[in-house]
Amino acid sequence: MTELHTLWLTEAVRLREEHAGPLDDLEANRLARSAGGDLPTRIQRRALWLAERDGLSGALVHWLQGARLALLLLAVFAVVSGAGLAFAALGDGQTPVNVFWALGSLLGLNLILLLSWLLGLVFAGEHGASLGRLWLWLSEKLARDAKAAQLPPALLLLLQRRKLNRWAIGVLVNSLWLLALLSALVITLLLMATRRYGFVWETTILGGDTFVGLTQALGALPGVLGFSVPTVEMIRASGESALNIESARQAWAAWLVGVLLVYGVLPRLLLALLCLWRWKVGRAGLQLDLNLPGYGQLRERLMPTSERLGVSDAAPEQLHRVETGVSNAQSDGALLVAIELDPQRPWPPTLPASVSNAGILDSRESRHKLLEQLGRFPPARLAIACDPRRSPDRGSLALIGELARSAGATRVWLLQAPPGEALDAERLGDWHSALQQLNLPFADCAPLHWLETGHD
């Protein structure tokens, strides 16, 4: 996960909350607070946790895979298009090649689109490149992940703040055109190496001196690089018919290749490198805009000036499976905790010396205190005692899941009913279903031996 990916996911989470409302983020906020750091760091930690929980991180991976595949398809299209330009310019060798018609076929469209791109960059600023839009559209289609729908707008908003989208699109556009022109150059060289071409120029309204001057002007820069330029006599003679002189054919071929290289390949190469440099410099300065309302609302929750009291946040609409807790290297010891037990029930049971008692969680303050403690000193084994006579409400189940994610391994102890009282079978079944949804092991007997030794 690069810094850009982290900022990207953070922006995607902000957009999601902006459109769909606040997420269930109590655990994410607690973990971000316990990790410390400044406000942007905490916001990013919170967003990464929520993105991982809700599948947005996986959607980013799928989108990036689709983006790479889309880029590969565009690259193949560029190579094929470049080859097509070369074949269209030179033909099959049966007829003479009109040098300026061939030059227009090789460079005409490229120069028109290059000028359009430069004008958009200078005057419009936030121009929309067709290749860039096509790439984003293909990336989204190839990703095939509904959760990835918020990723493209999040990326565009993130880049627009530092006007980086123009440079990112510039790298894409100029690189694809560079690939197409290199393909045209290679195919042109192959065709000239395997076929005999004659070169002519033709006109109805222009004089011969015009073509002489234009040919020499276009060949001036390639000539500096060592490419041959036809002499005045060769140029004038080519206006009548294709010269059979080998030196004339070679001079025209070198001139055509040199012009393609100097006025086609090199400008695209230099522009691609310029855009890449501006992209890397700008990307290093990317950061969150804390003035946005979505981030401003998180300041008190992630960097509170005092502990906030009052009504708890609404229970989550769905339970999130507890796949894994903390690693063995980060956890140590064993802990027993109970949730909202009847005051008449004797508690705690007799515990082995190696097992600590965390008491009964019956208030918001006690829950927060224990969660903060577990964030700093996670236990290797955690047993959570619950009274199955109470209904398994979503708030209690969310707390159980949060506790379980703060320990190496967790088991739920469903306590027996007091003597003379029976458990409600339907309610007990609700507990079983809910804990199975959380992916947590449970039993109706005390897991004291497991807490002490780590074995059943």
N, C-alpha and C positions, 0 to 999 in steps of 0.2 A: 504494500500500500504506500504509494508515493505521497508527497505533500499535496500535489495537485489532486490526486484521488480523494484524499481526506477532505480538502476544501470542497471538492465536487459533491461528495456525499453529504457534507454539512449543509450545503446550499439546497440539495435535493430534499433533505429532511425539513428544512425551513419552508420550502414551497409546499411540501405535503401537508404540514401543519397549517399553513396559510389557507389552503383550499379545503382540507378535510377536518380541521379543528385540532386541538392539542392532543398529543399522544399520551398514553400511559407511561409516564417517565419517572416515577418515584425512584425506582432502583437505578435508572441511568443517572439521575441527578445525584444520588448518594454516592455512586461510584466515582463520578466526576469530581465531587467535592473531596472525597477521600484521597484521590490521586493528586490533588493540589494543582498549582500552576496559576497563570493569569486567566482572565475571563475567556479570551479566544481559545486557549488550550482546553479549558473545561467544556466550552461549547462543542469543540471538536470531539472530545472524548465521549460526551453525551450522545452526539450524533452518530459516532461510529458504533456505539453500543446498540442504539435503536435501529440503525441500518442493518447490523448483524442479526438482531432479533427478528426483524420484520422482513428479512430476505432482500433488502435493498443492496447489500454488498454483493450477494450472488447475482442480482440483476445487473450490477455494474460489470461484473466479470463477463456475463453473457453479452452485454452491449459492446464491450471491448473486443470480444471475439468476433461479433458481427461487424464491428468497424474494421478490424483487420481483414476479414474476408471481403468486405466491400472495397477496401483499398486495393486488395489483390485483383479483384474483378476490374476495377478502373485501370489498374496498371496494365493488365492484359489487353483491355480495350485500347489503351494508349499505344501499346506496341503494335497491335494490328492496324490501328489507324495510321500510324507513322509509316508502316510498310505499304499501306494502300496509297499514301501520298507519293511515295517514291515510284511505285508502279504507274500511277496516273501521270506523273511528270515525265518519265522516260519512255513509256510504252514498250513495245516488243522489239524495237530495233529495226523494224522493217521500213520505217519512214524516218526522215530526219527529225531531230528534236528541236523545236522552237525554244531557244534558250530562255527567253523572257516569259514565255508561257509556262515552261517548266519551273522557272523561279517563282512565278506566281502560285503555281500549284503547291510548291514546297513551303513557301513562307507567307503567302497571302493571308490565309485565315489566322495563322499564328500572330502576324503583326497586327491585324485588326483587333483580335481579342486582347493582345498585349496592351495596345493603346487604350482599349476600353477599361482594362483592369487598372492601368496607371491613372486614368482620368477619375475613375471611381475612388481610388485611393487618395488622390490629392484633393478633389472637390467634394465628393459625397462623404468621405470618411468611412462611415459604416455601410459599405457597399455589400450587396448580396451576390456572391459568385454562384453561377449555376452549378459548377462542379462541386462546390462546397455543399449546397443544398441537396444535390443528388447523393453525395456521400453520406450525409446525415440521414437521408430518407432510406438509403440502402442499409445503413447500419442498424436502424430501428427495425426494418423488416427482417433482416437476417438474425437479429438477436432473439426474436420470438419469445419475449418475456414481458408480460403485461405490467410488471412492476418497474420496467425500464422506461415507461412512458414519461416520467418526470425527469429523467437524466439529461436528455438533450436540452430542454429549456434551462435547466439548472446550470449546465455547462456554459451556455450562451450568456446567461446573466452574469455568471462569475467572470467570464473573459471580457465582457463589454465594459466592466468597471475600469479596467486598465487598457481598454481598446486593443486587446490582444487577439480578438477574433479575426481582425483584418490580417494579422501576421500569420495566424494559424492557417487561415484559408489561403493566404499567399504561398505558404510552404507547399500546401496541397496542389494548388493550381499550377504553380511554376514547375514543381517536380513532375507532375503528370505531363505537362507540355515538353519538359526536358526529355522525358522518357520517349515521348512520341517523336521528337526531332532526332534523338539519337538513333531510334529505330529507322527513321527515314534516311539518316546519314549512312547507316550500315548497309541497308538494302540498296541505296544508290551506289555505294562502292562495289557491292557484290555484282550488281547489274552491269556496271561499267567494266568490271574485271572479266565478265563472262560473255559480254556482247559487244559488237562494234556499233557505236553510235556516231552519226554525223550531226553537226549542230548548225542551225541557221537562225536568222532573225528575219521577220517579215513585217512590212508596214504598208499602209496605203496613203496615209496623210502626213506621216513624219518623214523627215529627211535622214540620210545616212549619218550626217554629223551628230544628230541627236543620239543615235545608238552608240556611236563611237565614244562620245563624252560620257554617256550613262554607264557603259561597260567599264571604262577606265575609272570612273568615280567609285563604282561598286567594288572594283577590284583593288582599290588603293590599300585598304586595311588588310585584306587577305594577302596582298603582295608583301606587306611588312612581315607577315608570319611565314613567308616563303612560298606561297602559292603562286603558280604561274598566271599571268594575265595575257590574253591574246594581243598581238600587236595590232596597230592601226590597219595594216594591210590585211591581216587575217579577219578583222572585224568587217571591213568593207567587202572582202571577198565572200564572207559568209552570208551577206545580204542577197547574193545572187543564187548560190546553191551550197550544199554541204561540201566542205573541202575533203578531198580524199587523202590529204597530207596527214601523216601520222602525228606530226608535231602540232598541227592545228587541232586535231581531235583531242590530244592530250592537254593542250592549253585550255580549250573550252571546258573540258571535264574538270581540270584543276580549279578553274575559275568558279564553276558551279558549286563544287564541293566547298571551296573556301568561303564563298558568299553564304552558303547554308550554315557553315560552322560559325562564322563571325557574326552574322546578323540574326541567326536563329538559335543555335545551341548556346553560345556564350552568354547572351543577354538573359536567357532563362536560367542558366546556371548561376550567374551572379545574383539575380533577383531571388532565387531560391535560397542561396546562402545568406543574403541580406535579411530575408524574412525569418529564416531559422535563427539567426543571431538576435534579431529583435524579439522573437518569441522566447528564447531562452533567458534573455535579460529581463523581459517583462514577467515571465513565469516565476522567477526568483523573488519578485516583489509582490506576488499575489497574497492577499490577506482578506479576512472577513471584514465586512462593513458593519460595524457594531451599531451604527445609527439606524439600521433597519428595525422596524417594529418587532419582527420575530425574534431577533437577538436581544433587543433591549428588555423584553419581558423575561428573559432568562437570568438577568443579572442578579436579582434578589434570590432566585432559587439556587443558583450555582455559587454565588458569593454573598451569602446572607449576612446582614449586619447583626442580626439576632435570630434566635430560633423562633420560627413562626408557629403559633398555636391556632387551633380552631378545627373546623370540620375537615376530615380527610378528603382527598380527591376521590372522584367517582371510581367505582370498581371497574376493572377492565372488561371489555366486551368478550374477550376470549382469553383462555389460559395459554401460556407459552411453555412448551415442554422443557424440562430440565435435562438437557443432553449431557452436560458435564459440569463439574464444579471446578474449584481451583486445583492446581497441580499438587502432587504429593510434596514437591520440594518447597512449596509455599505454605503448607499447612502442617499443624502439629497438635497433638492432644485430642481429647474427646470431650464432648459437651452434651448435656441434656437440657432441653428447654421445653416448657409447656405453653400452650396457647389457650387463654380464657377458660381456665378450669373453675369448677364450682368451688366457692370458698370452703364448703364443708368437706371437700375431699382432702384426705391427708396427703401432704406433698412436701418435700420430695420423698421418693423411696430411698432405702439405704443404698448408697452408691459406693462402688470401689474407690480406692484412694486416687486412682489415676483419672477418674471421671469428674469433671467440674459441673456444677449446677448453675444454670443461668436464670433460674427462677421461672416466674409465670409472666408472660407478656399479656397484660390486660389494659394497656393504655398506649396512646400514640407515642408518648415520651419514652416508655420502656422499649418499644419496638425500635425507635430511631437510635436509642442508646446502644442496644445490642447490635444492630446492623452496622453502626459506625465501628463498634469494637471488632466485629467479625471482618470488616474491611481491612483492619490493621493486623489482626491476629486470627486468621481463618483456622478452624479446627480441622483435623484430618478426618474425624468421624463426628457426626451430629445426629442426635435422635430428637425428634419433635413429637411431643406427646399431645394428643388431641382428644377431646371428649366427643365421641360419636353421637351422643344424645343431642348435640347441637347440629343445626343444619350446616352443611359445608358451603357457606356463603363465599362469594367471589373475592371479597376482601381478605378473608382468612386464607383461602387457597393461593392468592397472589403473594401473601406474606410467606407462606410455606415455600413457594417456589423461589422467592427472593432469598430466604434463609438457606435453601439447598444450594443455590448458586454461589453462596459464600463459604461453602465447606468442601472438603475433599470428597466425602461420601455421606449420604444422608439416608435415614430410615424414619418412617412415620410410625409411631406407636399409637394405635387406636385403643384407648383404655376400656377396660371392662366396666359394665354398669355396677353401681353399688349393690350390696346384697339386698335381695328382695325386689329388685327392679330389673326389668328386661329392656334390651335395646330394640328400637324400632327397626325392623328388617328393611323396610323401604329406605329409611334414612341411612342405614348402614350401607346399603347398595349404592346410594348416591355418593357416599364417601369413597367407596371402592372405585367407582367410575371416574370420579374427579381425580383421584390420585393416579390412576392408570393414565389419564390424559396428561398429567404432569410428568409421567414416566418415573415415578418414585416408588420404591419398594415399601410395603407396609405390612404390619402384623398386629395381632391383638395381645401379644405377650411382650414383656419387657426385654428390650435388646441390650441388657446390661453386659452380657458376656461379649457381645460384638463390640460394644463401646470400649470395653477394657482391653480386648485382645485383637480386635479387627477381624476375627473369625467367628463363624456361626457356631 
